[in-house]
Amino acid sequence: MPLTDSAAQALVPAPGSSSPLASGALGPGAGTIGPGAGTPAGEGATAVALASEPGAQAATGPSGAVLTCEQILGLLPHRYPFALVDRVIAYEPGKSAEAIKNVTFNEPQFQGHFPGRPLMPGVLIVEAMAQVGGLIVTQMPDLPKGLFVFAGIDGVRFRRPVVPGDQLRIRCELISIKRKRFGKVRAQATVEGELVCSGELMFSLVD
């Protein structure tokens, strides 16, 4: 599946920009910049529940959410039809995040991809993973103003189709931040414990 359609999508808002979370509506503190501790997903691997890992924030919000959809809208600039994260279920700012994307037949891409055989485009699976990656860095302190956009995609592989009715569980871990302008995230998406997509996503800050 082609990946180029999502190459210019903005990832995170400028630090210090207006956000309903800036006044303490959410409350998690800014994380320390550091590499993720996970290992790359292998063939046939399944996701490890991030909430069970040491240091991961426990689910405390409504319906088990750490971040609700309203709070996510305060952190990411994406809006319909490109808001692809419905709920965050585990979150360690600056290090890792695990989130849910519910796939429904009402989404506009299924009108043309494909009539009679609806499949979630691979570019949107990667975009959803990138948005979860953006949530990791959005509360890091002292980042310059600007937007993070795709700078590269390494080792992305698709293992099985995603169809309406599936629930994507997306896990991302920060690998590195360099000069406060370049970031790399390890990401994977699963459906019912079965690996759907995995790879490394690179971002660059655009002033």
C-alpha positions in Angstrom: 0.0 0.0 0.0 1.3 3.5 -0.8 2.6 5.6 2.1 3.2 9.0 0.4 -0.4 10.4 0.9 0.3 11.1 4.6 3.8 12.4 4.2 2.8 16.1 4.8 0.3 15.6 7.7 1.1 17.8 10.7 1.7 15.8 13.9 1.7 18.0 16.9 0.8 21.6 17.8 3.4 24.1 18.8 4.3 23.8 22.4 2.8 26.7 24.3 -0.1 27.1 21.9 -3.6 27.5 23.2 -5.0 24.2 24.5 -7.8 23.3 27.0 -5.2 21.1 28.7 -2.8 24.1 29.4 -4.9 25.1 32.3 -4.6 21.8 34.1 -7.7 20.1 32.7 -5.7 16.9 32.1 -2.9 17.0 34.6 -0.1 14.6 33.5 3.3 16.3 33.9 5.8 16.8 31.2 7.9 13.7 30.6 11.7 13.6 30.3 13.1 13.1 26.9 14.5 9.6 26.5 14.5 6.5 24.3 11.7 4.0 24.5 12.4 0.8 26.3 10.5 -1.6 24.0 11.8 -3.9 21.3 10.7 -4.0 17.6 7.8 -6.2 16.8 8.7 -9.4 15.0 6.8 -11.4 12.5 3.5 -12.5 14.0 4.2 -10.6 17.2 1.4 -9.2 19.3 1.2 -6.1 21.4 2.2 -6.0 25.0 -0.3 -4.2 27.2 1.4 -0.9 27.8 -0.7 -0.2 30.9 1.0 -3.2 32.7 4.5 -1.8 32.2 6.3 0.0 35.0 5.8 3.7 34.9 2.8 3.7 32.6 -0.1 5.8 33.7 -3.1 3.8 34.9 -6.5 4.3 33.2 -8.4 6.8 35.3 -10.8 8.6 33.0 -14.3 7.8 31.9 -14.8 4.3 30.4 -11.1 3.5 31.2 -9.7 6.4 29.2 -6.5 8.2 30.2 -7.3 10.8 27.5 -10.8 11.2 26.2 -11.5 12.3 22.6 -12.1 15.8 23.8 -8.8 16.0 25.5 -7.0 14.5 22.4 -8.5 17.4 20.3 -6.8 19.8 22.7 -3.4 18.2 22.0 -3.5 17.4 18.3 -4.4 19.8 15.5 -6.2 17.1 13.4 -9.9 17.4 12.7 -12.5 15.6 10.7 -11.9 13.5 8.6 -8.3 13.2 9.8 -8.7 12.9 13.6 -7.8 9.2 13.9 -7.3 8.7 17.7 -10.5 8.0 19.7 -9.1 7.3 23.1 -5.8 7.0 24.9 -5.7 4.1 27.4 -2.1 4.3 28.7 0.2 7.3 28.6 3.6 8.2 29.8 4.3 11.7 28.4 7.6 11.9 26.6 8.0 8.1 26.5 5.1 6.0 25.4 1.4 5.9 24.6 -1.3 3.3 23.8 -4.5 4.4 22.0 -7.6 3.1 20.3 -8.9 3.9 16.9 -12.4 2.5 16.2 -12.9 1.7 12.5 -16.5 2.3 11.3 -18.2 2.0 8.0 -19.4 5.7 8.2 -15.8 6.9 7.6 -15.5 8.7 4.2 -12.6 6.6 2.8 -14.8 3.5 2.5 -16.9 5.2 -0.2 -14.0 4.6 -2.6 -11.6 2.1 -0.8 -13.2 -0.1 -2.0 -16.9 -0.3 -3.1 -18.1 -3.7 -2.1 -14.9 -4.5 -0.2 -14.2 -1.8 2.4 -10.5 -1.8 3.6 -8.8 0.8 5.7 -6.1 2.4 3.6 -2.6 1.6 4.7 -1.7 5.3 4.7 -4.4 6.0 7.3 -3.2 3.2 9.5 0.3 4.8 9.4 -1.3 8.2 10.0 -3.1 6.9 13.0 0.1 5.5 14.4 1.8 8.9 13.8 -0.9 10.8 15.7 -0.4 8.5 18.7 3.3 9.2 18.4 2.5 12.9 18.4 0.8 12.6 21.7 4.0 11.4 23.2 6.0 14.5 22.5 3.2 17.1 22.8 3.8 17.8 26.5 7.6 17.8 26.3 9.0 21.1 27.7 11.1 23.6 25.8 10.4 22.5 22.3 10.5 25.4 19.7 7.4 26.6 18.0 6.2 24.8 14.9 4.7 21.6 13.7 6.2 18.1 13.5 5.6 16.5 10.0 6.8 13.2 8.5 10.4 13.1 7.6 10.7 9.4 6.9 9.1 6.0 7.4 11.3 2.9 8.0 10.5 -0.8 8.0 6.7 -0.4 7.8 4.9 -3.7 7.0 1.2 -4.6 6.8 0.3 -8.0 8.1 -3.5 -8.2 7.6 -6.4 -6.0 6.3 -8.3 -3.7 8.6 -12.1 -3.5 8.0 -15.1 -1.7 9.4 -15.9 -3.1 12.9 -12.2 -3.6 13.8 -10.7 -1.7 16.7 -7.1 -0.7 16.2 -4.9 -0.7 19.3 -1.9 1.4 18.6 1.2 1.5 20.7 4.1 3.9 20.2 7.4 4.4 22.0 9.8 7.3 21.6 13.2 6.2 20.3 14.9 9.6 20.2 14.6 13.4 20.0 17.6 15.2 18.4 18.3 18.9 18.7 14.6 19.3 19.7 13.8 19.2 16.0 14.0 15.6 14.9 12.1 12.7 16.4 11.8 9.0 15.9 9.0 6.7 17.2 8.6 3.0 17.1 4.9 2.1 16.4 2.7 -0.9 16.1 -1.0 -1.5 15.5 -3.0 -4.6 16.4 -6.5 -5.9 16.1 -7.6 -8.4 18.8 -4.0 -9.0 19.6 -3.0 -9.8 16.0 -0.3 -7.6 14.5 -1.6 -5.4 11.7 1.2 -2.9 11.1 4.6 -2.0 12.6 7.5 0.3 11.7 9.5 3.4 12.7 8.3 6.9 12.0 10.5 9.9 11.8 9.4 13.5 12.2 10.9 16.9 11.6 9.9 20.3 13.1 8.7 22.8 10.5 8.9 26.5 11.7 
